[in-house]
Amino acid sequence: MTRPDTESVGANPLPLDVQLERSRQLVTWLRASVGLIGFPKQTRAILVAPSIQLALAHHAALVTLAEGNHRASLLALVRPVYEAYVWSARTLRIATDDQLRLLAEGKLTTGLEARIRALDRAGFFDQSMLTDMKPLIRRMDGFVHGEFEHMRYRIHRDAVIARYPDGLIVDALQVADLFAVMALLEGPAMAPDVELGDRLDGESRILLGLSSGEGRIVQIDDGQG
């Protein structure tokens, strides 16, 4: 699998209002798309599905926080979106039957980096995900745990007050958007439904701004008739 295109994050910065509208549209699309996935009644699929749901739920909450300008809490939710994706990928792609049993019993306790290393060892990505993601993981950890990443935006010469710049929030939304989509795409892989997976991949690239989508229209139904 091609590694996540995190290099594109921040490469073409958008105004915050434009990015926020893009993320809102993605939330609607994700909700509609997950309903198209047929989850097989198998142990592996049953254990993968909650992680996909959790990634989408965290992402939707993150966008809601952005709408309310709750920037610190928004930043703290980026890692949980990413971690839910990693759980889904590892559980679906490489977990052994013994590991599935331990997971079902609540006894599988591996850290985030260990799960990423396992995916790397299995050749899941064409480059090391851990190498590519380590600087970003470090920043995400800081935002979760209230470390220097928060202090740097709160301690100023004139006051101790939160001043998270728009560009930082745009980057956070883009990262969360990307990994929410990647979590969703584990669903068709699990089914497996290649045709649906290809369709959702194409639509997601347009919504993420990774493809022009020329000549294509993505139908978004918010279910509010």
C-alpha positions, 0 to 999 in steps of 0.5 A, spaced: 500 500 500 502 506 498 504 510 504 499 516 506 500 522 503 502 527 509 507 531 505 501 534 501 499 537 508 501 544 509 504 544 502 498 548 499 495 552 505 488 554 505 484 559 508 481 556 515 474 557 512 475 554 506 479 548 509 473 547 515 468 547 509 472 542 506 472 538 512 465 539 513 463 536 507 468 530 508 464 528 515 457 528 511 461 524 505 464 519 511 457 518 514 454 516 508 459 512 505 460 507 511 453 505 510 455 502 504 460 497 507 457 490 508 461 488 514 462 480 514 459 477 520 466 474 522 471 475 528 476 479 524 471 484 521 467 485 528 474 487 531 475 492 525 469 495 525 469 499 532 476 502 530 473 505 523 467 507 527 471 511 532 476 514 527 470 517 524 467 519 530 473 522 533 474 526 526 466 529 526 468 531 533 474 534 531 470 538 526 465 540 531 470 543 535 473 547 529 467 550 528 466 552 535 473 555 535 475 550 541 482 549 538 486 546 544 481 540 544 481 540 536 489 539 536 488 533 542 483 529 537 488 528 531 492 523 534 486 519 536 483 519 529 490 517 527 491 511 532 484 508 530 486 508 523 492 504 525 488 499 529 483 498 524 489 497 519 493 492 523 487 488 526 485 487 519 491 486 515 496 482 519 493 480 526 494 473 527 488 469 530 492 469 537 492 476 537 485 477 535 483 472 541 487 477 546 484 483 543 477 480 544 479 479 551 482 486 552 489 483 553 492 485 547 496 491 549 501 494 544 503 501 543 502 505 537 509 505 535 509 498 536 503 497 531 506 501 526 512 497 526 508 491 525 505 494 519 512 496 516 515 489 517 509 486 513 511 491 508 504 494 508 506 501 505 512 502 500 516 506 505 516 506 512 510 509 515 514 510 522 520 513 519 515 518 515 510 519 521 515 520 527 515 527 527 508 528 526 507 523 532 511 527 536 507 533 535 500 529 536 503 526 543 504 533 545 497 536 543 494 530 547 498 530 553 499 538 554 506 538 553 510 543 550 506 543 543 501 547 547 506 551 551 509 554 545 502 557 543 500 560 550 506 563 553 507 570 550 511 576 552 505 580 554 501 574 557 499 567 558 493 566 553 492 561 547 494 563 540 493 557 536 494 560 529 489 558 523 495 555 519 496 550 525 488 548 525 488 548 517 494 542 518 490 539 523 484 538 519 488 536 513 491 530 517 485 528 521 481 528 514 486 524 511 486 518 516 479 518 517 478 517 510 484 511 510 480 508 516 474 508 512 477 505 506 479 499 511 472 497 510 471 495 503 478 492 504 475 488 509 468 486 505 472 485 501 469 489 495 474 492 490 469 496 486 466 500 492 473 501 495 476 504 488 469 508 488 470 511 495 478 512 494 476 516 487 471 520 491 475 521 497 481 524 493 477 529 490 474 531 497 481 531 500 483 536 494 488 530 492 485 530 485 481 535 481 475 531 479 475 534 473 468 531 469 466 527 476 461 529 481 461 527 488 454 526 490 453 528 498 447 526 501 446 528 508 440 524 510 436 531 511 431 530 505 
